[in-house]
């Protein structure tokens, strides 16, 4: 939109502070390495400004590998209808559309867990109110990382990727990640997901027709690096795939598991829950029957969204609900 083009780009440091001109104010910031600076797109900047102007509780959605921010569009409508203001940021350099992503896969290469976490931390830290943070798959891991930094009012992690300390490694999870982990060179590449792999890893709990529709509508290449980082997390004390589960400012957290998920089976989500349950804040887990890893985008997405919404509403106060009902 023309309004977006006029919005200044904001530059964020790891501290979460920002300036619209990108010039750090302090001597410490002036000495920071450029690699520690993350930028928001004009679309993301506009979304932050809209959220801050609304006075409503923001909800920030974080997608995982092989998807784009548009995978959250229907969820955003549901939460806005309930009185929240929604943000659907991308990972750094995410294309706008699935078609663009498939035409330019190289833009995904080399994105690390730490780089992406810092990007989302900059967005969350720029909001006037702490957001509800909802993430799926690696987005669920990122949501937990952000909660561990004290940036979330409430966190919902849907079939979240594992972090250091989560030990189960089911065979189905290894098979699901084999598109990337099968070739060490993929660590530095963008990795496409062939349909048969998508069918097994994402869409095993839906019909063949729906699986093909989901693949055509949502599937894009992804950075291979996060998968290698997560796979080695328990062997690397300095891994970026780590979560501060003990932070007293973490806030309430819900973990959602799909019963038939091959990519993040119950054993992984439950182990993540056990790590998180030592926190003083409310920590809950729910398993949804007959659901696979595509549960946030498939035909049953609304049940998952409503489960997340009900949890968020227990701990936050949205504004007045919007009129009308979002499409199901």
Secondary structure as GFF3:
##gff-version 3
##sequence-region A 1 328
A	DSSP	alpha_helix	2	5	.	.	.	ID=ss1
A	DSSP	beta_strand	11	12	.	.	.	ID=ss2
A	DSSP	beta_strand	18	19	.	.	.	ID=ss3
A	DSSP	alpha_helix	27	30	.	.	.	ID=ss4
A	DSSP	three_ten_helix	34	36	.	.	.	ID=ss5
A	DSSP	beta_strand	38	39	.	.	.	ID=ss6
A	DSSP	alpha_helix	42	54	.	.	.	ID=ss7
A	DSSP	beta_strand	58	62	.	.	.	ID=ss8
A	DSSP	three_ten_helix	69	72	.	.	.	ID=ss9
A	DSSP	alpha_helix	73	81	.	.	.	ID=ss10
A	DSSP	beta_strand	85	87	.	.	.	ID=ss11
A	DSSP	alpha_helix	98	103	.	.	.	ID=ss12
A	DSSP	three_ten_helix	105	108	.	.	.	ID=ss13
A	DSSP	alpha_helix	113	125	.	.	.	ID=ss14
A	DSSP	beta_strand	131	136	.	.	.	ID=ss15
A	DSSP	alpha_helix	138	148	.	.	.	ID=ss16
A	DSSP	beta_strand	152	158	.	.	.	ID=ss17
A	DSSP	alpha_helix	171	181	.	.	.	ID=ss18
A	DSSP	three_ten_helix	184	188	.	.	.	ID=ss19
A	DSSP	beta_strand	190	191	.	.	.	ID=ss20
A	DSSP	alpha_helix	195	201	.	.	.	ID=ss21
A	DSSP	alpha_helix	208	218	.	.	.	ID=ss22
A	DSSP	beta_strand	222	223	.	.	.	ID=ss23
A	DSSP	alpha_helix	225	231	.	.	.	ID=ss24
A	DSSP	three_ten_helix	233	235	.	.	.	ID=ss25
A	DSSP	beta_strand	252	258	.	.	.	ID=ss26
A	DSSP	alpha_helix	266	276	.	.	.	ID=ss27
A	DSSP	beta_strand	283	288	.	.	.	ID=ss28
A	DSSP	alpha_helix	301	315	.	.	.	ID=ss29
###
